[in-house]
Amino acid sequence: MWRVYYVTLRLMSPPMRYVFRVLNKITQQQRSKVMLLDAEGKILLVQNALGDRKWTLPGGGIEKGESAVEAALREVREELGIVLDAGQCRQIGVVHVVAGGYDAPIVYCRLLPSQKTQIRPRRVEICATEWYNMSQLPPKTQPLVSEAYALLSPDTSIATIV
């Protein structure tokens, strides 16, 4: 059944990307993207069920009254089933999301080893998740992934975030 669902979404993706782009311009809803790193420095990438099927960072809309970090915490909980503490995350900058035609704050979150095993993607939104080394990203990766990673300052130790 999921295969039929994903094939249907793949067929609908080109017109839906256009619709989302127009809606983003009309509503001007801000969206955040979340860079999840594990203790080994690997980054979690997702393939959205609807969209261009390129590997990207999880994320979503910032609701009224929410900060980018609060939205990131909510989106990670809703899409991946991981409950993070606000102390594990911080906003590090903004990147342009070419696929959606909007600028998004990037929120960096460091996962604890026990949280890494708790990932349960919401299959309606996320069709695949995978951990990657930044030096070995898959060919179909949205440019925002490298841009977001570049926002980490060289003197930022991954261990200092937690």
Helices and strands as residue ranges (DSSP letters): H 2-27, E 31-37, E 43-48, E 59-61, H 68-80, G 86-88, E 89-97, E 102-110, H 113-116, E 126-132, G 134-136, H 144-150, G 158-160
